[in-house]
Amino acid sequence: MMKLMRAPNVLIGQHWINVLSTAGVACQLHNRYLNGALGEIPAEQCAPELWLVDERDEALARRLIEAASSGPATGAPSWRCGHCGETLEAQFTVCWQCGTARNPLDG
């Protein structure tokens, strides 16, 4: 196991975990319940942390999180669902028609 990074909050940390899991990167979110201990425990020890099961996934995980954090570029092309063929706008990550997640590596 390898600590990848701290998340600014649990919501964003869970979003990053979802992005990585969708891409097949095994990971865990630690410290998700320590927010209530702020004050008793130093703030830097309470932050949610993303941990990779396999440290060989580090470079891929960092690229995926960067892409998820910046969102699609202005004017990014639509994408086609590989399962049902529905065309969706770039900002959507799941097909509204069939619920299939977009492959983050497809751009």
N, C-alpha and C positions, 0 to 999 in steps of 0.2 A: 504494500500500500504506500502511496505517496501523496502528500498534501500538495494540491495544485494551486489553490489560492483561497483567499477570503472573499466572501460575497458581502455587498453593502447591507443586505438584509435577507431575511429568510425567503421572501417572495422571489427576489431575483435569483437567489441561490437555487431554489427549486426549479425555476425556469431554466437555468443553466444545466441542472441535472437532467431535466427533460430533454433538452437539446442534445446533450451527450448520449443519453440512453437511446434516443431515436437513431443516432448514428452508430450504435453498437459499441459505445465506449462505456465499459463498466465503471461505475462511480458511486460515491455515497456522499450525503450531506450530513456533516457533523455539526454539533452545537445548535441544532435548530430550536431547542427548548431553553437555552441559557439566557435569553433576553430578559426574563423575569428576575435573573440574578444580578443584573447590572447594579452596581453600587456595592454589593457584597463581594463581587468578583470584578477585577479590572475589565474595562470595556474591550480591550484588545483580546482578551481571553474568551469573551462571550460571542464574538462575531461568528456567523455561520461559515463553515469551511467546506470546500469541495476536495474530496479525496479520490484519487484514481486507484482502481484495483491493480492495474498493470501500468507501471511507470513508462513503458514503451509507448503508451498512448498520449504522452504529454504534448508533443508538437501538434498532433491532430486536435486534441482537446482545446488547446489555446487558440488555434485557428477557428474552430467552431464557435467558441465563446466570443471571440472578436467579431465574427460575422453576425452572431445573434445580437450583440450589443449595438452594432452600427445599423442594423436593418438593411433593407434593400436600397440600392442607389436610386436616385431620382431618375425616372424613366426606365427602370429595370423591366425587362420583358416578363410577360405572363409565363406561367408554367402549366404543363399538362400532367394531370394525375396519371401515374403509371398503372393504376388499377382500373379506373372507370373511363379515363380519357377526358374528363372535364377540364376545361381551361379556367385557370384561376389567376388573379392578380398577384404580383410579386410579394406583397406584404403578408399574404396568407400562408400559413405553414401546414394547414390540414385541409383536405378537400371537403367542401361543404356537402357534396353529393354522397360520398361513400365513407368519409371519416379517415381515409388513408393519410398518414403523415407524409409530408414532402421530405425527400432525401436531402439533407442539408448540403451535401457535396455536389448536388446538381445545380447549385447557384440560385 
